[in-house]
């Protein structure tokens, strides 16, 4: 019988602590046993504590292997996650990927299907459940597609391990295309947003985001050693997520971004101004943390960028997403539609793995063209004068 175990908080000498509870056989009786997971201050939510339980392999210890063919979905999912995302996984996965998989497993799949044997799960039941949670939990089409894909991978793994012979997710299709349309920021609005940034750290951050289209995690992970003034480029070879460095989002993301004249002046002035200017220092270091970590991008968006965008005239409906990624969309939109830049060049600038993400054209992007294209947008935003250093608040 599969054991999921449970968590509870108890007061210990070091503080409030998570304990993992499960049952063991002792003298012919089933008795409760507990294992220390960690402090509540380190794992503030139960979901975070559950992830630590799986990182420590505690559920595997009490459920070493599915007992037979046709295990429960929870048993199979646990074994799949350990094989594909554990420390000994053949292909190491990024922490952000692990976190996303854990979220879908423990937030959606296991609560619904965990106690059912895999052989009893019918395609129609899965399809109807996906339709239900999309409405009840207001999930976008891509999220539903990811949940279905993950469930299918669990069954596919089970077939390979000869633990099941069915895959109900193969019997139907779901719509994966998103109806999301990004809020676009015009050059005039971007210029206003930049001027509204009173803190020079925030101002430089927005200028870099506007002119490069770097993702939030890439901006956070940017160090001065990545800013190559000699060759007019920014090397993007890592990102900062979940409190640590990780690999770029895709192989194509591991590349360089051109640094035009205006952007070079902005960054050069900022390096002279910031106290965190050593090669391994973060370009956008957190002053509150004495430069030990980068500025929290989500907090910056919530506290500064969103309100500045609204003041600048950007139409953001209540509840609609808006963040640094919108500046990435805006750069691409303007360059292709207003700047008349070759789509392949824009693809290279944004480091998309597929031209379809930008436009269905195939030509080779050129570094000089990318610098020229960036300068076009810099001129439209009117960055001249914005790069002058101001006093740190």
ABEGO torsion letter per residue (X at the ends): XBBAEBBBBBBBAAEBBBBBBBBBBBGGBBBBBBBBAEBAAABABAAAAAAAAAAAGAAAAABABBABBGBBAAAAAAAAAAAAABAABABBBBAAAAAAAAAAAAAAAAAAAAABBAAABBAAAAAAAAAAAAAAAGBBAAAAAAAAAAAAAAAAAAAAAGABABBAAAABBBBABBABBBBBBBAAAAAAAAAABABAAAAAAAAAAAAAGBBAAAAAABBAAABBAAAGBBBBABBBBGGBBBBBABAAABBBBBBBAAAAAAAAAAAAABABABAABBABBBAAAGGABBBBAAAAAAAAAAAAAAAAGBBBBBGBBBBAAAAAAAAAAAAAAAAGBBAAAAAAAAGBABAAAABBBBBBBBAAAAAAAAAAAAAAAGABGAABBBBBX
